[in-house]
Amino acid sequence: MNFFEDNIYLIRAMSAALLLAPLCSLLGVFVTARRMAFFSDTIAHAALAGVAIGFLVGFNEPTFPMVMFSLLVAVAMFWLKDNTALLTDSIMAILLSGSVALGVIIMSAMKGFRGQLHAYLFGDIQAVSESELVLAAVLSLGVGAVVFGHLNSLTLLSAHEDLAHVSGAPVKLLNYLFVGILTLTVSASIRLLGVLLVTALIVIPPAAARNLSCSLRQQIVGSILCGLASGLGGVWAAYHLDLPAGPSIVLSAISVFLITLAISRFRPTPTAVAMRRKT
Amino acid sequence: MSSDDCPLCKHQLEGLPIAVSVRDLWVSFGDVQVLQGVNLEIPSGQLVALIGPNGSGKTTLLRCLLGLQQADRGSIQLLAQPQLANALPRIGYVPQRLNLEKSFMLSVREFLALRLKSTRTWFWQSTSRLDAELLKRLPGLGVEHWLNRPLAALSGGQLQRVLIAYSLLSDPELLLLDEPTAGVDTPGEQGFYELISAVHQVRRMTVVLVSHDLSMVFKHASWVYALNGSVCCEGTPEHVMNAESLKQAYGIHVSPYHHHHHSH
């Protein structure tokens, strides 16, 4: 009993890592395949403005405005892409920096919120509340069901969008669905990892898994395992060494990546050999 | 002789069902009219080439056929189906290339399994089960040797074969290929057209291929449409090659056999 009371923050943060890290790293396989890492980074940074606006209008836990603002930025990104001649990268850079600037200005102007700003930028294991854990659990089940339920179409979509369309996949719907679940996952993970670093858990685990895999199935399973190891290891280190959670998780992920890279150098998969020969 | 039709050759194809019918198709991108009233009727079982210079709208036409591009006006009917959605399952499509991210580890086995109805849930199935299903249905293009490899590790020519195998897995009645040899070296290109020719002969399906490579097209196609905004010339390869309008479309003297002999 005492153990739970004494370690309540650790247990909450560990549970959050257990739920969210596999989710980020699962989506990450498709995010990186579809070259959407910068997109996911933009969504994450947009969340900061959402948080600030939430505090400004009186939310104690601004999860709802944070998610809504991220979704809004995602929609704005699509609209600008379709209706202006701007380069996609420029659109994202504008929205990303704009959201961060807005968020930081609002939170600096309000008294007593500078500490919160730090927690949202870099993640805070003490910040994970019970309601956020419930959200993370629901999200894990929901996103897992969506991804594995549409794995064929999602895979095909990542390989070639037109081919997916001709093969009968509902491409437009899937694109929106994917952006939707990515936005929810990214914003839910911000408490743990922080706005600045959340994308690391989407990009690094699939890259680490790639070093050791010869198939997409291996990459998906490997990515989830790498994500889990980084998340749990990072939270553990953050708690015991009193480090900020986000950077601690990111360094764990990079350690995992370096280990897989070293293994692949010493014992390359047949695939790695073939690909090296090709380039 | 009028350069725009060839009554003799067209006559031989009369009576066959129509696989692709396009009527008065107009497409524009902004101010640019890419297709200006395209009309064509492709009888079943033909190997047809759509040729034309860059910007002539041949890829746009193919994208319209597949529902990837909206037309301003005009109508398209594939395999005599009023709705494209009804025809799509009977159509195979081979895109130009995949442009795959190198970090994506999708293997040839997994990619091909996506096209099999019986392996809807490839992720949960054993490799041996997938292989058994695939080997039963693979058209024997040699792709079975590469099942373990990721798509991103294949050469251009190998990838083309895998894409064709993928499209043949559903036994299409109509196969559409978009500039299939872009990014393939010349010997690979030759092999590719021979392969398509063989597949066409064995399966007796309709093949429509978009190409700017005249020499290969003239060797293998049974009917050629020269496109330049609209169909400016159609007929057998020999007929189209000599047509005045094709020379105008390309703006040069066209000699499709110049790769092979220079005797004349």
Interface residues (C-beta under 8 A of the other chain):
Chain A: V29 T32 A33 R34 R35 F148 L151 N152 T155 L156 S158 A159 H160 D162 L163 H165 V166 S167 G168 P206 A207 R210 S213 C214 S215 L216 R217 Q218 Q219 I220 P270 T271 A274 M275 K278
Chain B: R63 L66 G67 L68 L88 P89 I91 Y93 P95 L98 N99 L100 E101 K102 S103 F104 M105 L106 S107 R109 E110 F111 L114 R115 R120 T121 W122 F123 N148 R149 P150 L151 A152 A153 S155
